[in-house]
């Protein structure tokens, strides 16, 4: 009897789309690069403005319901119904790589969703035009990264480490470069304080090991030269959705990410309002900004920098960049000025990029060892974990 029940359970699970059986951690919108049509994971819709999704495995049927509206679709079929009215879809729902996708256009039309696309962050904001009627428990707005199907199909390696040389103004710069696929289901990010407390310092390798991280890079500037025990970080630090260190009025660039690892670079003056709006899971403030929308863009004085090490000097550098297809570039190099570092990050493929603390703080850790060894203990780090 027990064996028969177990077989029945296994059969049921095998009929469930993989997005229900073992959903990856990330939500995103998939773009068909041939038709330019968009698809959204079915699981993402559950709870969005009161939407409810129901899967009937025997019929491979998908029901999406809110209030008096019911949309019914079937995997692989263009025929659908909306409140018993037959409609024809431009694209059929499908399951790929463990995720069940439904066409976004019919969801938009059926449930009054508005879409706002951002090329700067390669994301789309889904918002219900009637969201003011939603209860506080219901999610009314969600921002999702979008990628093309071609990128999704090649999303195999979560982390790539390489040593690369870039030429800037006739001079060659040897770099250590880590590329992280942010939408890979096994990847997570975190910002970790030394000793789990603002004002402490700790070896970068120690931060990485106790965080069980595959990758770690030094983060914000801090008071490294004080003789006191408290070596305070400079700038905002956000970890686990909470403000770990506040820096009111600071104009320097802030790197942020949400639960879907949708990453962004935000001007310091705009950050308090963005954080108050919710959704930021982690972040750190450093700067200056190096690359904006694929072009070198420097406004060091506007961000409040006065130190010659940043304004004119060269030295050991750490930087991070975000690509258009949601990869995070973590890079270290030596002897570069800030303008030279900006050009390096552009050549490395960054669509957005910013500088991190440098000099003796500059360090990059990967897979149990240093690629770039810091010359001192540091205040905080951005870490990458692979589950």
Secondary structure in CASP SS format (residue, H / E / C, confidence):
PFRMAT SS
TARGET T0000
AUTHOR 0000-0000-0000
METHOD secondary structure of the structure
MODEL  1
X C 1.00
X H 1.00
X H 1.00
X H 1.00
X H 1.00
X H 1.00
X H 1.00
X H 1.00
X H 1.00
X H 1.00
X H 1.00
X H 1.00
X H 1.00
X H 1.00
X H 1.00
X C 1.00
X C 1.00
X H 1.00
X H 1.00
X H 1.00
X H 1.00
X C 1.00
X C 1.00
X C 1.00
X C 1.00
X C 1.00
X C 1.00
X E 1.00
X E 1.00
X E 1.00
X E 1.00
X C 1.00
X C 1.00
X C 1.00
X C 1.00
X C 1.00
X C 1.00
X E 1.00
X E 1.00
X E 1.00
X E 1.00
X H 1.00
X H 1.00
X H 1.00
X H 1.00
X C 1.00
X C 1.00
X E 1.00
X C 1.00
X C 1.00
X C 1.00
X E 1.00
X E 1.00
X E 1.00
X E 1.00
X E 1.00
X H 1.00
X H 1.00
X H 1.00
X C 1.00
X E 1.00
X E 1.00
X E 1.00
X E 1.00
X E 1.00
X E 1.00
X C 1.00
X C 1.00
X E 1.00
X E 1.00
X E 1.00
X E 1.00
X E 1.00
X E 1.00
X E 1.00
X C 1.00
X C 1.00
X C 1.00
X E 1.00
X E 1.00
X E 1.00
X E 1.00
X C 1.00
X C 1.00
X E 1.00
X E 1.00
X E 1.00
X E 1.00
X C 1.00
X C 1.00
X C 1.00
X C 1.00
X E 1.00
X E 1.00
X E 1.00
X E 1.00
X C 1.00
X C 1.00
X E 1.00
X E 1.00
X E 1.00
X E 1.00
X E 1.00
X H 1.00
X H 1.00
X H 1.00
X H 1.00
X H 1.00
X H 1.00
X H 1.00
X H 1.00
X C 1.00
X E 1.00
X E 1.00
X E 1.00
X E 1.00
X E 1.00
X E 1.00
X C 1.00
X C 1.00
X C 1.00
X C 1.00
X E 1.00
X E 1.00
X E 1.00
X E 1.00
X E 1.00
X E 1.00
X C 1.00
X C 1.00
X H 1.00
X H 1.00
X H 1.00
X C 1.00
X C 1.00
X C 1.00
X C 1.00
X C 1.00
X E 1.00
X C 1.00
X E 1.00
X E 1.00
X E 1.00
X E 1.00
X E 1.00
X E 1.00
X E 1.00
X E 1.00
X H 1.00
X H 1.00
X H 1.00
X H 1.00
X H 1.00
X C 1.00
X C 1.00
X C 1.00
X C 1.00
X C 1.00
X E 1.00
X E 1.00
X E 1.00
X E 1.00
X E 1.00
X E 1.00
X E 1.00
X E 1.00
X E 1.00
X E 1.00
X C 1.00
X C 1.00
X E 1.00
X E 1.00
X E 1.00
X E 1.00
X E 1.00
X E 1.00
X E 1.00
X E 1.00
X E 1.00
X E 1.00
X E 1.00
X C 1.00
X C 1.00
X C 1.00
X C 1.00
X C 1.00
X E 1.00
X E 1.00
X E 1.00
X E 1.00
X E 1.00
X E 1.00
X E 1.00
X H 1.00
X H 1.00
X H 1.00
X C 1.00
X C 1.00
X C 1.00
X C 1.00
X C 1.00
X E 1.00
X C 1.00
X H 1.00
X H 1.00
X H 1.00
X H 1.00
X H 1.00
X H 1.00
X H 1.00
X C 1.00
X C 1.00
X C 1.00
X C 1.00
X E 1.00
X E 1.00
X E 1.00
X E 1.00
X C 1.00
X C 1.00
X C 1.00
X E 1.00
X C 1.00
X C 1.00
X C 1.00
X C 1.00
X C 1.00
X C 1.00
X C 1.00
X C 1.00
X C 1.00
X C 1.00
X E 1.00
X C 1.00
X C 1.00
X C 1.00
X E 1.00
X E 1.00
X E 1.00
X C 1.00
X C 1.00
X E 1.00
X E 1.00
X E 1.00
X E 1.00
X C 1.00
X C 1.00
X C 1.00
X C 1.00
X C 1.00
X C 1.00
X C 1.00
X C 1.00
X E 1.00
X E 1.00
X E 1.00
X E 1.00
X C 1.00
X C 1.00
X C 1.00
X C 1.00
X C 1.00
X E 1.00
X E 1.00
X E 1.00
X E 1.00
X C 1.00
X H 1.00
X H 1.00
X H 1.00
X H 1.00
X H 1.00
X H 1.00
X H 1.00
X H 1.00
X H 1.00
X C 1.00
X C 1.00
X C 1.00
X C 1.00
X C 1.00
X E 1.00
X E 1.00
X E 1.00
X E 1.00
X C 1.00
X C 1.00
X C 1.00
X E 1.00
X E 1.00
X E 1.00
X E 1.00
X C 1.00
X C 1.00
X E 1.00
X E 1.00
X C 1.00
X C 1.00
X C 1.00
X C 1.00
X C 1.00
X C 1.00
X C 1.00
X C 1.00
X C 1.00
X C 1.00
X C 1.00
X H 1.00
X H 1.00
X H 1.00
X H 1.00
X C 1.00
X C 1.00
X C 1.00
X E 1.00
X E 1.00
X E 1.00
X E 1.00
X E 1.00
X E 1.00
X E 1.00
X E 1.00
X C 1.00
X C 1.00
X C 1.00
X C 1.00
X E 1.00
X E 1.00
X E 1.00
X E 1.00
X E 1.00
X E 1.00
X E 1.00
X E 1.00
X E 1.00
X E 1.00
X C 1.00
X H 1.00
X H 1.00
X H 1.00
X H 1.00
X H 1.00
X H 1.00
X H 1.00
X H 1.00
X H 1.00
X H 1.00
X C 1.00
X C 1.00
X C 1.00
X C 1.00
X E 1.00
X E 1.00
X E 1.00
X E 1.00
X C 1.00
X C 1.00
X C 1.00
X H 1.00
X H 1.00
X H 1.00
X C 1.00
X C 1.00
X E 1.00
X E 1.00
X E 1.00
X C 1.00
X C 1.00
X E 1.00
X E 1.00
X E 1.00
X E 1.00
X C 1.00
X C 1.00
X C 1.00
X C 1.00
X C 1.00
X E 1.00
X C 1.00
X E 1.00
X E 1.00
X E 1.00
X E 1.00
X E 1.00
X E 1.00
X E 1.00
X C 1.00
END
